[in-house]
């Protein structure tokens, strides 16, 4: 790899990665296709790698080198651009839609307060709090979601920035009429399990919970919506396992599980890696982190 790399050429890399076609990149840059092809050839020479391979159907596919380097390159280019065009960020002047993705459990615990804080900080911006699902990572990378909360995952690309904000303990949840039940007896109840929708890792959430309690649970249902889940726990005289918080859940009794929280994946604020130093994203991240910490025991 040569040390005298043309920074202007580097701007071509994320465009080819995103759009897959030289023709599309040329149109965005206002250049000819021949010029963009020359840029790519020079980058290949300077970086000492093919960078992309041409697939007849899918267009230009990144090499492992590109996949590994691109997040750092994009972050560096963004930092340079922000440094050269630095202006004071004014939240009251922000008018774009703010989209925050939260798992159902986080919506139940902090969604209403987060909405209030974001609306106060960004009074002229519409706000959407959406549920985290299997497409959310892609939506973050495509700019359709600004920020979100999810459990740490080793499966994500480096283009997603994961900032750990702490681990929650776990508790068995039963209805108040079972408040005197022991942990051992509670584990014998039928279980309605929450779904960690969109969390990608080696271990499924349900399997992780069974590992932690060292018991084969009688799981009769899995429900994404937390209100529906709690209603089902009551109606079925069942139990569930949720994060331990420092506020009561009306109508329900919590039995904290005696497990090391180090066994659990931490909760993370997630965003596109090149947004990690953006004032807008930093404000949102601080709100999410502060609220999450305020609910943790």
C-alpha positions in Angstrom: 0.0 0.0 0.0 1.4 3.4 -1.0 1.5 6.2 1.6 0.6 9.0 -0.9 -3.1 8.1 -1.4 -5.3 10.6 -3.1 -8.1 11.4 -0.6 -10.4 12.6 -3.3 -10.3 9.1 -4.9 -11.3 7.5 -1.6 -14.7 9.1 -1.9 -15.4 6.7 -4.8 -15.1 3.6 -2.6 -18.3 4.0 -0.5 -20.3 5.0 -3.6 -19.3 1.9 -5.5 -19.9 -0.2 -2.4 -23.4 1.3 -2.1 -24.6 1.5 -5.7 -22.7 -1.5 -7.3 -22.5 0.1 -10.7 -20.0 2.4 -12.3 -22.7 4.0 -14.3 -24.7 5.0 -11.1 -21.5 6.3 -9.4 -20.6 8.4 -12.5 -24.1 9.9 -12.6 -23.8 10.9 -8.9 -20.4 12.4 -9.3 -21.2 14.1 -12.6 -18.3 12.3 -14.3 -18.0 9.9 -17.2 -18.0 6.1 -16.6 -14.4 6.1 -18.1 -13.3 8.6 -15.4 -14.8 6.5 -12.6 -13.2 3.4 -13.9 -9.8 5.2 -14.0 -10.3 6.3 -10.3 -11.0 2.7 -9.3 -7.9 1.5 -11.2 -5.7 4.1 -9.4 -7.2 3.2 -6.1 -6.4 -0.5 -6.8 -2.8 0.4 -7.5 -2.4 2.7 -4.5 -4.1 0.3 -2.0 -2.6 -2.9 -3.4 -5.9 -4.7 -3.6 -8.6 -5.4 -6.3 -11.1 -3.7 -3.9 -14.1 -5.0 -5.9 -14.9 -7.9 -8.2 -17.4 -7.6 -11.0 -20.4 -9.9 -10.8 -22.5 -9.9 -14.0 -25.8 -10.0 -12.0 -25.0 -8.1 -8.8 -22.5 -5.5 -10.1 -19.3 -4.7 -8.1 -18.9 -6.8 -5.0 -16.4 -5.7 -2.3 -13.3 -7.8 -1.5 -12.6 -8.8 2.2 -10.0 -5.9 2.2 -12.7 -3.4 1.2 -15.2 -4.7 3.8 -12.6 -4.5 6.5 -11.3 -1.0 5.6 -14.4 0.8 4.4 -15.8 1.7 7.8 -12.5 3.4 8.8 -12.3 5.1 5.4 -15.9 6.5 5.6 -15.4 7.6 9.2 -12.2 9.4 8.3 -13.7 11.1 5.3 -16.7 12.2 7.4 -14.5 13.5 10.2 -12.4 15.5 7.6 -15.5 17.0 6.0 -16.9 18.0 9.4 -13.6 19.6 10.4 -13.4 21.6 7.2 -17.1 22.7 7.3 -17.7 22.9 11.0 -20.8 24.8 12.1 -22.5 25.1 15.4 -25.3 22.5 15.5 -28.7 23.9 16.5 -31.2 21.3 17.5 -34.1 23.8 17.3 -33.3 24.3 13.6 -33.3 20.6 12.8 -36.4 19.7 10.7 -35.8 16.3 9.3 -37.7 13.3 10.6 -35.9 11.6 13.6 -36.3 7.8 13.5 -35.3 5.8 16.6 -35.5 2.0 16.6 -36.2 0.3 19.9 -37.0 -3.3 20.9 -40.5 -3.8 22.3 -39.1 -4.0 25.9 -37.2 -0.7 25.6 -40.3 0.9 24.1 -42.4 -0.3 27.1 -39.8 0.9 29.7 -38.4 4.2 28.2 -40.2 4.9 24.9 -42.6 7.5 26.2 -39.9 9.4 28.2 -37.5 9.3 25.2 -40.2 10.7 22.9 -40.8 13.6 25.3 -37.1 14.4 25.6 -36.5 14.2 21.9 -39.5 16.5 21.1 -38.2 19.0 23.7 -34.7 19.0 22.3 -35.8 19.0 18.6 -39.0 21.0 18.7 -39.3 21.4 14.9 -38.6 17.8 13.9 -41.2 15.0 13.5 -40.2 11.9 15.6 -40.9 8.3 14.9 -40.1 5.5 17.4 -40.2 2.2 15.5 -39.8 -1.4 16.5 -36.4 -3.1 16.0 -36.6 -5.9 13.4 -34.5 -8.0 11.1 -34.1 -5.1 8.6 -33.1 -2.4 11.1 -29.4 -2.8 10.6 -29.8 -2.3 6.9 -32.1 0.7 7.5 -29.4 2.3 9.8 -26.8 1.9 7.0 -29.2 3.3 4.4 -30.1 6.3 6.6 -33.7 5.3 7.2 -33.1 4.9 11.0 -30.9 7.4 12.9 -30.2 5.4 16.0 -31.4 2.4 18.0 -30.9 0.1 21.0 -30.1 -3.6 20.7 -28.1 -6.3 22.4 -24.4 -6.5 21.4 -23.9 -8.7 18.4 -20.7 -10.2 17.0 -22.4 -10.8 13.7 -22.7 -7.1 12.6 -20.5 -5.5 10.0 -18.0 -2.9 11.1 -20.1 -0.3 9.4 -22.5 -0.4 12.5 -21.1 1.3 15.6 -22.1 -0.4 18.8 -21.6 1.6 22.0 -22.1 -0.6 25.1 -24.3 1.2 27.7 -24.5 -1.5 30.3 -26.0 -4.9 31.2 -29.3 -5.5 32.9 -29.9 -8.3 35.3 -32.8 -10.7 34.5 -35.9 -11.5 36.6 -38.7 -14.0 36.5 -42.0 -12.2 36.1 -45.3 -13.6 37.5 -48.6 -12.0 38.3 -49.1 -10.4 41.7 -51.3 -13.3 42.9 -48.2 -15.5 42.8 -46.0 -13.0 44.7 -45.1 -15.7 47.3 -43.9 -18.3 44.8 -40.3 -19.5 45.0 -37.9 -19.2 42.1 -37.8 -23.0 41.9 -41.6 -23.3 41.7 -41.8 -20.3 39.3 -39.4 -22.1 36.9 -42.0 -25.0 36.7 -44.7 -22.7 35.3 -45.5 -22.5 31.6 -43.5 -19.7 30.1 -44.4 -17.0 27.6 -41.1 -15.7 26.2 -40.3 -12.3 24.7 -38.8 -12.2 21.3 -35.4 -10.4 20.8 -36.5 -9.6 17.3 -33.6 -8.6 15.0 -30.9 -9.7 17.4 -28.3 -11.7 15.5 -25.9 -13.8 17.4 -24.7 -17.4 17.9 -27.3 -18.1 20.6 -31.0 -17.5 20.4 -32.5 -15.3 23.1 -34.8 -18.1 24.4 -31.9 -20.6 24.5 -29.7 -18.1 26.3 -32.3 -17.7 29.0 -32.6 -21.4 29.5 -28.8 -21.7 29.7 -28.8 -19.0 32.4 -31.4 -20.6 34.6 -30.0 -24.1 34.0 -33.5 -25.4 33.5 -35.5 -26.6 30.5 -38.4 -24.2 30.4 -41.9 -25.1 29.4 -42.2 -22.4 26.7 -45.8 -22.4 25.4 -45.6 -19.2 23.4 -43.3 -16.4 22.2 -44.7 -12.9 21.9 -43.1 -9.7 20.6 -45.4 -7.1 22.0 -44.7 -6.6 25.7 -48.3 -5.5 26.7 -49.6 -8.7 25.0 -46.9 -10.7 26.7 -47.8 -9.5 30.2 -51.5 -9.9 29.6 -50.8 -13.5 28.5 -48.7 -14.2 31.6 -51.7 -13.1 33.7 -54.3 -15.0 31.7 -52.3 -18.2 31.4 -51.0 -18.1 35.0 -47.6 -18.3 33.4 -44.2 -16.7 33.8 -41.7 -14.8 31.7 -38.2 -13.5 31.9 -37.5 -9.8 31.4 -34.7 -7.4 32.2 -34.6 -6.3 35.9 -35.5 -2.6 36.3 -35.7 -0.4 39.3 -39.4 0.4 38.8 -42.4 -1.9 39.4 -44.4 -3.4 36.6 -48.0 -2.7 37.7 -49.8 -6.0 38.5 -46.7 -8.1 38.4 -44.1 -9.5 40.8 -40.4 -9.7 39.9 -38.1 -12.5 41.2 -34.5 -11.5 40.4 -32.4 -14.3 39.0 -29.2 -15.1 40.8 -26.9 -15.0 37.8 -23.8 -13.0 36.9 -24.8 -10.2 34.5 -21.4 -10.7 32.9 -22.9 -13.8 31.2 -25.4 -11.5 29.4 -24.7 -9.4 26.3 -24.7 -5.7 27.0 -27.2 -3.3 25.6 -25.8 -1.0 22.9 -26.7 2.2 21.3 -26.3 1.6 17.6 -25.7 3.9 14.6 -23.9 4.1 11.4 -20.1 4.2 12.2 -19.5 7.5 10.4 -22.2 9.2 12.6 -20.5 8.4 15.9 -19.0 11.9 16.1 -22.0 13.8 14.7 -23.5 16.3 17.2 -27.0 15.2 16.2 -26.3 11.5 16.8 -24.4 12.3 20.0 -27.4 14.1 21.5 -29.7 11.2 20.7 -27.2 8.7 22.0 -26.8 10.5 25.3 -30.6 10.6 25.8 -30.9 6.9 25.1 -28.0 6.0 27.4 -29.1 8.2 30.2 -32.7 6.8 30.2 -31.5 3.2 30.0 -29.1 3.7 32.9 -31.9 5.3 35.0 -33.9 2.1 34.8 -31.1 -0.3 35.6 -30.7 -1.5 39.1 
